[in-house]
């Protein structure tokens, strides 16, 4: 069961590294009760760069945990 979650985490990490805008667009409906203007909350290019760096770290940890689980 934990391997399934780790594979899901790896997919999310890959998405953060390759295309962080996709996760932002997927999370848009969750912002509905809190945000009036969705476009005003979109991260800047620097924000997306930080998300990519965090994605690399997240991906590295998820892969390491998967290797340890096997």
Secondary structure as UniProt FT lines:
FT   HELIX           2..18
FT   HELIX           20..26
FT   HELIX           28..31
FT   TURN            32..34
FT   HELIX           38..41
FT   HELIX           45..69
//
